[in-house]
Amino acid sequence: MNLTINGKSHEHTGNGSVIALLGELGATPEHSAVTVNSNIIFSRDWKTFKLNNGDAVEVLTFVGGG
């Protein structure tokens, strides 16, 4: 399925769940936030929320440092 992730086209090959997409992208779920079509998707829903062809996904990854 074709998605727009952080403004760039991406062909998702997983099962269409947010958690599968994060794995495909190499993002650490514990340090990530996700919106789909400008709607916040809570981490408790990542396994069951299904992405659709053409969705606009924003993945924010938080990095600590000092």
PQR file of N, CA, C, O and H, with PARSE charges and radii, in Angstrom:
ATOM      1  N   MET A   1       0.848  -1.170   0.000 -0.4000 1.5000
ATOM      2  CA  MET A   1       0.000   0.000   0.000 -0.0000 2.0000
ATOM      3  C   MET A   1       0.889   1.226   0.000  0.5500 1.7000
ATOM      4  O   MET A   1       1.945   1.240   0.631 -0.5500 1.4000
ATOM      5  N   ASN A   2       0.458   2.249  -0.708 -0.4000 1.5000
ATOM      6  CA  ASN A   2       1.234   3.476  -0.818 -0.0000 2.0000
ATOM      7  C   ASN A   2       0.801   4.458   0.269  0.5500 1.7000
ATOM      8  O   ASN A   2      -0.374   4.813   0.363 -0.5500 1.4000
ATOM      9  H   ASN A   2      -0.401   2.238  -1.221  0.4000 1.0000
ATOM     10  N   LEU A   3       1.751   4.891   1.081 -0.4000 1.5000
ATOM     11  CA  LEU A   3       1.509   5.844   2.160 -0.0000 2.0000
ATOM     12  C   LEU A   3       2.410   7.054   1.965  0.5500 1.7000
ATOM     13  O   LEU A   3       3.416   6.977   1.259 -0.5500 1.4000
ATOM     14  H   LEU A   3       2.705   4.603   1.005  0.4000 1.0000
ATOM     15  N   THR A   4       2.056   8.153   2.580 -0.4000 1.5000
ATOM     16  CA  THR A   4       2.947   9.298   2.677 -0.0000 2.0000
ATOM     17  C   THR A   4       3.407   9.348   4.122  0.5500 1.7000
ATOM     18  O   THR A   4       2.602   9.546   5.032 -0.5500 1.4000
ATOM     19  H   THR A   4       1.239   8.215   3.153  0.4000 1.0000
ATOM     20  N   ILE A   5       4.709   9.168   4.334 -0.4000 1.5000
ATOM     21  CA  ILE A   5       5.263   9.143   5.687 -0.0000 2.0000
ATOM     22  C   ILE A   5       6.202  10.321   5.838  0.5500 1.7000
ATOM     23  O   ILE A   5       7.200  10.440   5.128 -0.5500 1.4000
ATOM     24  H   ILE A   5       5.363   9.007   3.595  0.4000 1.0000
ATOM     25  N   ASN A   6       5.862  11.192   6.782 -0.4000 1.5000
ATOM     26  CA  ASN A   6       6.647  12.403   7.025 -0.0000 2.0000
ATOM     27  C   ASN A   6       6.913  13.156   5.720  0.5500 1.7000
ATOM     28  O   ASN A   6       8.007  13.672   5.490 -0.5500 1.4000
ATOM     29  H   ASN A   6       5.051  11.096   7.359  0.4000 1.0000
ATOM     30  N   GLY A   7       5.875  13.205   4.867 -0.4000 1.5000
ATOM     31  CA  GLY A   7       5.950  13.971   3.630 -0.0000 2.0000
ATOM     32  C   GLY A   7       6.566  13.258   2.442  0.5500 1.7000
ATOM     33  O   GLY A   7       6.667  13.840   1.362 -0.5500 1.4000
ATOM     34  H   GLY A   7       4.987  12.786   5.053  0.4000 1.0000
ATOM     35  N   LYS A   8       6.985  11.990   2.618 -0.4000 1.5000
ATOM     36  CA  LYS A   8       7.613  11.252   1.525 -0.0000 2.0000
ATOM     37  C   LYS A   8       6.808  10.002   1.198  0.5500 1.7000
ATOM     38  O   LYS A   8       6.243   9.365   2.087 -0.5500 1.4000
ATOM     39  H   LYS A   8       6.902  11.517   3.495  0.4000 1.0000
ATOM     40  N   SER A   9       6.759   9.660  -0.076 -0.4000 1.5000
ATOM     41  CA  SER A   9       6.052   8.464  -0.518 -0.0000 2.0000
ATOM     42  C   SER A   9       6.757   7.214  -0.004  0.5500 1.7000
ATOM     43  O   SER A   9       7.985   7.131  -0.017 -0.5500 1.4000
ATOM     44  H   SER A   9       7.218  10.178  -0.799  0.4000 1.0000
ATOM     45  N   HIS A  10       5.961   6.238   0.451 -0.4000 1.5000
ATOM     46  CA  HIS A  10       6.516   4.995   0.991 -0.0000 2.0000
ATOM     47  C   HIS A  10       5.585   3.846   0.636  0.5500 1.7000
ATOM     48  O   HIS A  10       4.373   3.942   0.831 -0.5500 1.4000
ATOM     49  H   HIS A  10       4.963   6.306   0.461  0.4000 1.0000
ATOM     50  N   GLU A  11       6.143   2.767   0.118 -0.4000 1.5000
ATOM     51  CA  GLU A  11       5.364   1.570  -0.185 -0.0000 2.0000
ATOM     52  C   GLU A  11       5.447   0.634   1.020  0.5500 1.7000
ATOM     53  O   GLU A  11       6.484   0.017   1.265 -0.5500 1.4000
ATOM     54  H   GLU A  11       7.127   2.689  -0.041  0.4000 1.0000
ATOM     55  N   HIS A  12       4.342   0.532   1.772 -0.4000 1.5000
ATOM     56  CA  HIS A  12       4.286  -0.314   2.973 -0.0000 2.0000
ATOM     57  C   HIS A  12       4.038  -1.756   2.559  0.5500 1.7000
ATOM     58  O   HIS A  12       3.092  -2.042   1.824 -0.5500 1.4000
ATOM     59  H   HIS A  12       3.500   1.033   1.573  0.4000 1.0000
ATOM     60  N   THR A  13       4.882  -2.660   3.027 -0.4000 1.5000
ATOM     61  CA  THR A  13       4.772  -4.068   2.657 -0.0000 2.0000
ATOM     62  C   THR A  13       4.256  -4.933   3.793  0.5500 1.7000
ATOM     63  O   THR A  13       4.103  -6.143   3.628 -0.5500 1.4000
ATOM     64  H   THR A  13       5.650  -2.428   3.624  0.4000 1.0000
ATOM     65  N   GLY A  14       3.983  -4.327   4.956 -0.4000 1.5000
ATOM     66  CA  GLY A  14       3.525  -5.093   6.111 -0.0000 2.0000
ATOM     67  C   GLY A  14       2.033  -5.362   6.074  0.5500 1.7000
ATOM     68  O   GLY A  14       1.395  -5.270   5.026 -0.5500 1.4000
ATOM     69  H   GLY A  14       4.108  -3.344   5.091  0.4000 1.0000
ATOM     70  N   ASN A  15       1.480  -5.700   7.255 -0.4000 1.5000
ATOM     71  CA  ASN A  15       0.070  -6.087   7.348 -0.0000 2.0000
ATOM     72  C   ASN A  15      -0.883  -4.904   7.466  0.5500 1.7000
ATOM     73  O   ASN A  15      -2.089  -5.104   7.609 -0.5500 1.4000
ATOM     74  H   ASN A  15       1.999  -5.775   8.106  0.4000 1.0000
ATOM     75  N   GLY A  16      -0.375  -3.687   7.410 -0.4000 1.5000
ATOM     76  CA  GLY A  16      -1.233  -2.511   7.457 -0.0000 2.0000
ATOM     77  C   GLY A  16      -1.466  -1.947   8.835  0.5500 1.7000
ATOM     78  O   GLY A  16      -2.213  -0.980   8.985 -0.5500 1.4000
ATOM     79  H   GLY A  16       0.605  -3.524   7.293  0.4000 1.0000
ATOM     80  N   SER A  17      -0.840  -2.532   9.860 -0.4000 1.5000
ATOM     81  CA  SER A  17      -0.987  -1.978  11.205 -0.0000 2.0000
ATOM     82  C   SER A  17       0.104  -0.939  11.453  0.5500 1.7000
ATOM     83  O   SER A  17       1.155  -0.957  10.812 -0.5500 1.4000
ATOM     84  H   SER A  17      -0.233  -3.317   9.738  0.4000 1.0000
ATOM     85  N   VAL A  18      -0.163  -0.045  12.383 -0.4000 1.5000
ATOM     86  CA  VAL A  18       0.823   0.977  12.736 -0.0000 2.0000
ATOM     87  C   VAL A  18       2.077   0.321  13.301  0.5500 1.7000
ATOM     88  O   VAL A  18       3.188   0.731  12.967 -0.5500 1.4000
ATOM     89  H   VAL A  18      -1.017  -0.031  12.903  0.4000 1.0000
ATOM     90  N   ILE A  19       1.918  -0.691  14.149 -0.4000 1.5000
ATOM     91  CA  ILE A  19       3.080  -1.337  14.765 -0.0000 2.0000
ATOM     92  C   ILE A  19       3.953  -2.010  13.697  0.5500 1.7000
ATOM     93  O   ILE A  19       5.178  -2.000  13.810 -0.5500 1.4000
ATOM     94  H   ILE A  19       1.015  -1.025  14.421  0.4000 1.0000
ATOM     95  N   ALA A  20       3.336  -2.589  12.668 -0.4000 1.5000
ATOM     96  CA  ALA A  20       4.108  -3.193  11.577 -0.0000 2.0000
ATOM     97  C   ALA A  20       4.870  -2.122  10.806  0.5500 1.7000
ATOM     98  O   ALA A  20       6.018  -2.331  10.414 -0.5500 1.4000
ATOM     99  H   ALA A  20       2.340  -2.597  12.577  0.4000 1.0000
ATOM    100  N   LEU A  21       4.235  -0.985  10.593 -0.4000 1.5000
ATOM    101  CA  LEU A  21       4.901   0.112   9.893 -0.0000 2.0000
ATOM    102  C   LEU A  21       6.095   0.617  10.688  0.5500 1.7000
ATOM    103  O   LEU A  21       7.160   0.855  10.120 -0.5500 1.4000
ATOM    104  H   LEU A  21       3.303  -0.815  10.911  0.4000 1.0000
ATOM    105  N   LEU A  22       5.930   0.782  11.998 -0.4000 1.5000
ATOM    106  CA  LEU A  22       7.049   1.238  12.826 -0.0000 2.0000
ATOM    107  C   LEU A  22       8.219   0.264  12.735  0.5500 1.7000
ATOM    108  O   LEU A  22       9.372   0.685  12.644 -0.5500 1.4000
ATOM    109  H   LEU A  22       5.065   0.589  12.460  0.4000 1.0000
ATOM    110  N   GLY A  23       7.929  -1.036  12.759 -0.4000 1.5000
ATOM    111  CA  GLY A  23       8.981  -2.035  12.613 -0.0000 2.0000
ATOM    112  C   GLY A  23       9.671  -1.943  11.265  0.5500 1.7000
ATOM    113  O   GLY A  23      10.894  -2.052  11.174 -0.5500 1.4000
ATOM    114  H   GLY A  23       6.992  -1.378  12.833  0.4000 1.0000
ATOM    115  N   GLU A  24       8.890  -1.744  10.229 -0.4000 1.5000
ATOM    116  CA  GLU A  24       9.433  -1.609   8.877 -0.0000 2.0000
ATOM    117  C   GLU A  24      10.354  -0.396   8.773  0.5500 1.7000
ATOM    118  O   GLU A  24      11.361  -0.427   8.065 -0.5500 1.4000
ATOM    119  H   GLU A  24       7.896  -1.656  10.303  0.4000 1.0000
ATOM    120  N   LEU A  25       9.996   0.671   9.486 -0.4000 1.5000
ATOM    121  CA  LEU A  25      10.787   1.903   9.458 -0.0000 2.0000
ATOM    122  C   LEU A  25      11.976   1.863  10.414  0.5500 1.7000
ATOM    123  O   LEU A  25      12.846   2.732  10.358 -0.5500 1.4000
ATOM    124  H   LEU A  25       9.178   0.696  10.061  0.4000 1.0000
ATOM    125  N   GLY A  26      12.018   0.860  11.289 -0.4000 1.5000
ATOM    126  CA  GLY A  26      13.089   0.778  12.275 -0.0000 2.0000
ATOM    127  C   GLY A  26      12.909   1.742  13.429  0.5500 1.7000
ATOM    128  O   GLY A  26      13.870   2.059  14.130 -0.5500 1.4000
ATOM    129  H   GLY A  26      11.311   0.154  11.334  0.4000 1.0000
ATOM    130  N   ALA A  27      11.681   2.214  13.634 -0.4000 1.5000
ATOM    131  CA  ALA A  27      11.389   3.151  14.728 -0.0000 2.0000
ATOM    132  C   ALA A  27      11.171   2.377  16.027  0.5500 1.7000
ATOM    133  O   ALA A  27      10.604   1.284  16.013 -0.5500 1.4000
ATOM    134  H   ALA A  27      10.900   1.956  13.065  0.4000 1.0000
ATOM    135  N   THR A  28      11.616   2.933  17.131 -0.4000 1.5000
ATOM    136  CA  THR A  28      11.415   2.330  18.444 -0.0000 2.0000
ATOM    137  C   THR A  28      10.041   2.738  18.958  0.5500 1.7000
ATOM    138  O   THR A  28       9.822   3.913  19.253 -0.5500 1.4000
ATOM    139  H   THR A  28      12.077   3.821  17.142  0.4000 1.0000
ATOM    140  N   PRO A  29       9.101   1.786  19.072 -0.5600 1.5000
ATOM    141  CA  PRO A  29       7.745   2.143  19.495  0.2800 2.0000
ATOM    142  C   PRO A  29       7.678   2.887  20.823  0.5500 1.7000
ATOM    143  O   PRO A  29       6.847   3.781  20.987 -0.5500 1.4000
ATOM    144  N   GLU A  30       8.534   2.536  21.764 -0.4000 1.5000
ATOM    145  CA  GLU A  30       8.518   3.169  23.085 -0.0000 2.0000
ATOM    146  C   GLU A  30       8.873   4.651  23.030  0.5500 1.7000
ATOM    147  O   GLU A  30       8.567   5.398  23.960 -0.5500 1.4000
ATOM    148  H   GLU A  30       9.210   1.810  21.631  0.4000 1.0000
ATOM    149  N   HIS A  31       9.515   5.077  21.947 -0.4000 1.5000
ATOM    150  CA  HIS A  31       9.958   6.463  21.814 -0.0000 2.0000
ATOM    151  C   HIS A  31       9.304   7.159  20.620  0.5500 1.7000
ATOM    152  O   HIS A  31       9.855   8.120  20.084 -0.5500 1.4000
ATOM    153  H   HIS A  31       9.763   4.470  21.192  0.4000 1.0000
ATOM    154  N   SER A  32       8.129   6.675  20.204 -0.4000 1.5000
ATOM    155  CA  SER A  32       7.491   7.214  19.003 -0.0000 2.0000
ATOM    156  C   SER A  32       6.079   7.706  19.281  0.5500 1.7000
ATOM    157  O   SER A  32       5.412   7.252  20.211 -0.5500 1.4000
ATOM    158  H   SER A  32       7.681   5.894  20.640  0.4000 1.0000
ATOM    159  N   ALA A  33       5.648   8.639  18.457 -0.4000 1.5000
ATOM    160  CA  ALA A  33       4.262   9.103  18.420 -0.0000 2.0000
ATOM    161  C   ALA A  33       3.835   9.067  16.956  0.5500 1.7000
ATOM    162  O   ALA A  33       4.642   9.313  16.059 -0.5500 1.4000
ATOM    163  H   ALA A  33       6.190   9.007  17.702  0.4000 1.0000
ATOM    164  N   VAL A  34       2.554   8.758  16.721 -0.4000 1.5000
ATOM    165  CA  VAL A  34       2.079   8.571  15.350 -0.0000 2.0000
ATOM    166  C   VAL A  34       0.762   9.311  15.136  0.5500 1.7000
ATOM    167  O   VAL A  34      -0.142   9.255  15.970 -0.5500 1.4000
ATOM    168  H   VAL A  34       1.898   8.558  17.450  0.4000 1.0000
ATOM    169  N   THR A  35       0.672  10.006  13.999 -0.4000 1.5000
ATOM    170  CA  THR A  35      -0.615  10.540  13.550 -0.0000 2.0000
ATOM    171  C   THR A  35      -0.904   9.962  12.168  0.5500 1.7000
ATOM    172  O   THR A  35       0.007   9.712  11.378 -0.5500 1.4000
ATOM    173  H   THR A  35       1.407  10.051  13.321  0.4000 1.0000
ATOM    174  N   VAL A  36      -2.178   9.757  11.898 -0.4000 1.5000
ATOM    175  CA  VAL A  36      -2.628   9.310  10.583 -0.0000 2.0000
ATOM    176  C   VAL A  36      -3.707  10.282  10.137  0.5500 1.7000
ATOM    177  O   VAL A  36      -4.731  10.442  10.800 -0.5500 1.4000
ATOM    178  H   VAL A  36      -2.918   9.959  12.540  0.4000 1.0000
ATOM    179  N   ASN A  37      -3.465  10.926   9.011 -0.4000 1.5000
ATOM    180  CA  ASN A  37      -4.394  11.930   8.488 -0.0000 2.0000
ATOM    181  C   ASN A  37      -4.730  12.973   9.558  0.5500 1.7000
ATOM    182  O   ASN A  37      -5.887  13.357   9.729 -0.5500 1.4000
ATOM    183  H   ASN A  37      -2.633  10.796   8.472  0.4000 1.0000
ATOM    184  N   SER A  38      -3.701  13.417  10.267 -0.4000 1.5000
ATOM    185  CA  SER A  38      -3.778  14.454  11.310 -0.0000 2.0000
ATOM    186  C   SER A  38      -4.501  14.013  12.580  0.5500 1.7000
ATOM    187  O   SER A  38      -4.816  14.853  13.422 -0.5500 1.4000
ATOM    188  H   SER A  38      -2.761  13.105  10.128  0.4000 1.0000
ATOM    189  N   ASN A  39      -4.773  12.718  12.738 -0.4000 1.5000
ATOM    190  CA  ASN A  39      -5.395  12.193  13.954 -0.0000 2.0000
ATOM    191  C   ASN A  39      -4.367  11.410  14.756  0.5500 1.7000
ATOM    192  O   ASN A  39      -3.683  10.543  14.213 -0.5500 1.4000
ATOM    193  H   ASN A  39      -4.517  12.035  12.053  0.4000 1.0000
ATOM    194  N   ILE A  40      -4.256  11.713  16.049 -0.4000 1.5000
ATOM    195  CA  ILE A  40      -3.330  10.989  16.913 -0.0000 2.0000
ATOM    196  C   ILE A  40      -3.814   9.555  17.070  0.5500 1.7000
ATOM    197  O   ILE A  40      -4.988   9.312  17.353 -0.5500 1.4000
ATOM    198  H   ILE A  40      -4.812  12.418  16.489  0.4000 1.0000
ATOM    199  N   ILE A  41      -2.899   8.606  16.883 -0.4000 1.5000
ATOM    200  CA  ILE A  41      -3.210   7.198  17.098 -0.0000 2.0000
ATOM    201  C   ILE A  41      -2.479   6.785  18.375  0.5500 1.7000
ATOM    202  O   ILE A  41      -1.249   6.792  18.422 -0.5500 1.4000
ATOM    203  H   ILE A  41      -1.946   8.803  16.653  0.4000 1.0000
ATOM    204  N   PHE A  42      -3.237   6.429  19.400 -0.4000 1.5000
ATOM    205  CA  PHE A  42      -2.642   6.068  20.682 -0.0000 2.0000
ATOM    206  C   PHE A  42      -1.935   4.721  20.582  0.5500 1.7000
ATOM    207  O   PHE A  42      -2.372   3.835  19.847 -0.5500 1.4000
ATOM    208  H   PHE A  42      -4.236   6.423  19.361  0.4000 1.0000
ATOM    209  N   SER A  43      -0.845   4.575  21.321 -0.4000 1.5000
ATOM    210  CA  SER A  43      -0.032   3.361  21.241 -0.0000 2.0000
ATOM    211  C   SER A  43      -0.844   2.108  21.557  0.5500 1.7000
ATOM    212  O   SER A  43      -0.544   1.038  21.028 -0.5500 1.4000
ATOM    213  H   SER A  43      -0.490   5.294  21.918  0.4000 1.0000
ATOM    214  N   ARG A  44      -1.855   2.215  22.399 -0.4000 1.5000
ATOM    215  CA  ARG A  44      -2.681   1.042  22.725 -0.0000 2.0000
ATOM    216  C   ARG A  44      -3.436   0.525  21.495  0.5500 1.7000
ATOM    217  O   ARG A  44      -3.898  -0.617  21.490 -0.5500 1.4000
ATOM    218  H   ARG A  44      -2.099   3.084  22.828  0.4000 1.0000
ATOM    219  N   ASP A  45      -3.564   1.351  20.458 -0.4000 1.5000
ATOM    220  CA  ASP A  45      -4.299   0.972  19.246 -0.0000 2.0000
ATOM    221  C   ASP A  45      -3.399   0.598  18.073  0.5500 1.7000
ATOM    222  O   ASP A  45      -3.905   0.249  17.006 -0.5500 1.4000
ATOM    223  H   ASP A  45      -3.190   2.278  20.462  0.4000 1.0000
ATOM    224  N   TRP A  46      -2.101   0.660  18.240 -0.4000 1.5000
ATOM    225  CA  TRP A  46      -1.187   0.451  17.122 -0.0000 2.0000
ATOM    226  C   TRP A  46      -1.289  -0.934  16.498  0.5500 1.7000
ATOM    227  O   TRP A  46      -1.079  -1.072  15.293 -0.5500 1.4000
ATOM    228  H   TRP A  46      -1.691   0.943  19.106  0.4000 1.0000
ATOM    229  N   LYS A  47      -1.602  -1.955  17.272 -0.4000 1.5000
ATOM    230  CA  LYS A  47      -1.695  -3.310  16.713 -0.0000 2.0000
ATOM    231  C   LYS A  47      -2.971  -3.516  15.911  0.5500 1.7000
ATOM    232  O   LYS A  47      -2.996  -4.333  14.989 -0.5500 1.4000
ATOM    233  H   LYS A  47      -1.772  -1.843  18.251  0.4000 1.0000
ATOM    234  N   THR A  48      -4.030  -2.789  16.247 -0.4000 1.5000
ATOM    235  CA  THR A  48      -5.331  -3.024  15.618 -0.0000 2.0000
ATOM    236  C   THR A  48      -5.736  -1.955  14.610  0.5500 1.7000
ATOM    237  O   THR A  48      -6.562  -2.220  13.736 -0.5500 1.4000
ATOM    238  H   THR A  48      -4.010  -2.126  16.995  0.4000 1.0000
ATOM    239  N   PHE A  49      -5.172  -0.751  14.711 -0.4000 1.5000
ATOM    240  CA  PHE A  49      -5.515   0.317  13.769 -0.0000 2.0000
ATOM    241  C   PHE A  49      -4.968  -0.043  12.398  0.5500 1.7000
ATOM    242  O   PHE A  49      -3.774  -0.304  12.251 -0.5500 1.4000
ATOM    243  H   PHE A  49      -4.501  -0.535  15.421  0.4000 1.0000
ATOM    244  N   LYS A  50      -5.830  -0.056  11.401 -0.4000 1.5000
ATOM    245  CA  LYS A  50      -5.409  -0.426  10.052 -0.0000 2.0000
ATOM    246  C   LYS A  50      -5.220   0.810   9.181  0.5500 1.7000
ATOM    247  O   LYS A  50      -6.096   1.669   9.081 -0.5500 1.4000
ATOM    248  H   LYS A  50      -6.800   0.156  11.521  0.4000 1.0000
ATOM    249  N   LEU A  51      -4.065   0.870   8.565 -0.4000 1.5000
ATOM    250  CA  LEU A  51      -3.760   1.932   7.617 -0.0000 2.0000
ATOM    251  C   LEU A  51      -4.449   1.638   6.289  0.5500 1.7000
ATOM    252  O   LEU A  51      -4.717   0.483   5.959 -0.5500 1.4000
ATOM    253  H   LEU A  51      -3.353   0.173   8.646  0.4000 1.0000
ATOM    254  N   ASN A  52      -4.729   2.688   5.538 -0.4000 1.5000
ATOM    255  CA  ASN A  52      -5.358   2.556   4.226 -0.0000 2.0000
ATOM    256  C   ASN A  52      -4.464   3.173   3.161  0.5500 1.7000
ATOM    257  O   ASN A  52      -3.703   4.101   3.433 -0.5500 1.4000
ATOM    258  H   ASN A  52      -4.511   3.626   5.806  0.4000 1.0000
ATOM    259  N   ASN A  53      -4.565   2.654   1.962 -0.4000 1.5000
ATOM    260  CA  ASN A  53      -3.817   3.201   0.844 -0.0000 2.0000
ATOM    261  C   ASN A  53      -4.066   4.707   0.749  0.5500 1.7000
ATOM    262  O   ASN A  53      -5.210   5.159   0.775 -0.5500 1.4000
ATOM    263  H   ASN A  53      -5.184   1.900   1.740  0.4000 1.0000
ATOM    264  N   GLY A  54      -2.985   5.474   0.638 -0.4000 1.5000
ATOM    265  CA  GLY A  54      -3.090   6.922   0.510 -0.0000 2.0000
ATOM    266  C   GLY A  54      -3.050   7.685   1.819  0.5500 1.7000
ATOM    267  O   GLY A  54      -3.058   8.916   1.810 -0.5500 1.4000
ATOM    268  H   GLY A  54      -2.056   5.106   0.617  0.4000 1.0000
ATOM    269  N   ASP A  55      -3.008   6.977   2.959 -0.4000 1.5000
ATOM    270  CA  ASP A  55      -2.957   7.668   4.251 -0.0000 2.0000
ATOM    271  C   ASP A  55      -1.688   8.506   4.374  0.5500 1.7000
ATOM    272  O   ASP A  55      -0.632   8.150   3.852 -0.5500 1.4000
ATOM    273  H   ASP A  55      -3.002   5.977   2.966  0.4000 1.0000
ATOM    274  N   ALA A  56      -1.823   9.627   5.077 -0.4000 1.5000
ATOM    275  CA  ALA A  56      -0.687  10.491   5.407 -0.0000 2.0000
ATOM    276  C   ALA A  56      -0.313  10.213   6.856  0.5500 1.7000
ATOM    277  O   ALA A  56      -1.093  10.478   7.770 -0.5500 1.4000
ATOM    278  H   ALA A  56      -2.681   9.916   5.500  0.4000 1.0000
ATOM    279  N   VAL A  57       0.875   9.682   7.057 -0.4000 1.5000
ATOM    280  CA  VAL A  57       1.342   9.265   8.378 -0.0000 2.0000
ATOM    281  C   VAL A  57       2.509  10.150   8.795  0.5500 1.7000
ATOM    282  O   VAL A  57       3.427  10.399   8.014 -0.5500 1.4000
ATOM    283  H   VAL A  57       1.509   9.466   6.315  0.4000 1.0000
ATOM    284  N   GLU A  58       2.461  10.613  10.022 -0.4000 1.5000
ATOM    285  CA  GLU A  58       3.592  11.330  10.610 -0.0000 2.0000
ATOM    286  C   GLU A  58       4.108  10.486  11.764  0.5500 1.7000
ATOM    287  O   GLU A  58       3.347  10.107  12.654 -0.5500 1.4000
ATOM    288  H   GLU A  58       1.715  10.410  10.657  0.4000 1.0000
ATOM    289  N   VAL A  59       5.398  10.194  11.748 -0.4000 1.5000
ATOM    290  CA  VAL A  59       6.035   9.433  12.820 -0.0000 2.0000
ATOM    291  C   VAL A  59       7.056  10.345  13.472  0.5500 1.7000
ATOM    292  O   VAL A  59       7.993  10.815  12.825 -0.5500 1.4000
ATOM    293  H   VAL A  59       6.016  10.502  11.025  0.4000 1.0000
ATOM    294  N   LEU A  60       6.865  10.589  14.756 -0.4000 1.5000
ATOM    295  CA  LEU A  60       7.796  11.396  15.541 -0.0000 2.0000
ATOM    296  C   LEU A  60       8.550  10.464  16.473  0.5500 1.7000
ATOM    297  O   LEU A  60       7.940   9.670  17.188 -0.5500 1.4000
ATOM    298  H   LEU A  60       6.105  10.208  15.282  0.4000 1.0000
ATOM    299  N   THR A  61       9.864  10.556  16.470 -0.4000 1.5000
ATOM    300  CA  THR A  61      10.683   9.739  17.351 -0.0000 2.0000
ATOM    301  C   THR A  61      11.420  10.651  18.311  0.5500 1.7000
ATOM    302  O   THR A  61      12.096  11.595  17.905 -0.5500 1.4000
ATOM    303  H   THR A  61      10.360  11.201  15.889  0.4000 1.0000
ATOM    304  N   PHE A  62      11.276  10.351  19.593 -0.4000 1.5000
ATOM    305  CA  PHE A  62      11.888  11.165  20.635 -0.0000 2.0000
ATOM    306  C   PHE A  62      13.240  10.582  21.016  0.5500 1.7000
ATOM    307  O   PHE A  62      13.375   9.382  21.251 -0.5500 1.4000
ATOM    308  H   PHE A  62      10.727   9.583  19.923  0.4000 1.0000
ATOM    309  N   VAL A  63      14.236  11.458  21.071 -0.4000 1.5000
ATOM    310  CA  VAL A  63      15.593  11.054  21.398 -0.0000 2.0000
ATOM    311  C   VAL A  63      16.059  11.882  22.580  0.5500 1.7000
ATOM    312  O   VAL A  63      15.984  13.110  22.560 -0.5500 1.4000
ATOM    313  H   VAL A  63      14.126  12.433  20.880  0.4000 1.0000
ATOM    314  N   GLY A  64      16.537  11.204  23.604 -0.4000 1.5000
ATOM    315  CA  GLY A  64      17.047  11.910  24.776 -0.0000 2.0000
ATOM    316  C   GLY A  64      18.536  12.163  24.645  0.5500 1.7000
ATOM    317  O   GLY A  64      19.231  11.505  23.870 -0.5500 1.4000
ATOM    318  H   GLY A  64      16.597  10.206  23.620  0.4000 1.0000
ATOM    319  N   GLY A  65      18.993  13.089  25.385 -0.4000 1.5000
ATOM    320  CA  GLY A  65      20.417  13.391  25.367 -0.0000 2.0000
ATOM    321  C   GLY A  65      20.732  14.408  26.441  0.5500 1.7000
ATOM    322  O   GLY A  65      19.841  14.927  27.114 -0.5500 1.4000
ATOM    323  H   GLY A  65      18.428  13.623  26.014  0.4000 1.0000
ATOM    324  N   GLY A  66      21.955  14.670  26.581 -0.4000 1.5000
ATOM    325  CA  GLY A  66      22.289  15.627  27.618 -0.0000 2.0000
ATOM    326  C   GLY A  66      23.598  16.295  27.395  0.5500 1.7000
ATOM    327  O   GLY A  66      24.009  17.132  28.198 -0.5500 1.4000
ATOM    328  H   GLY A  66      22.679  14.249  26.035  0.4000 1.0000
TER
END
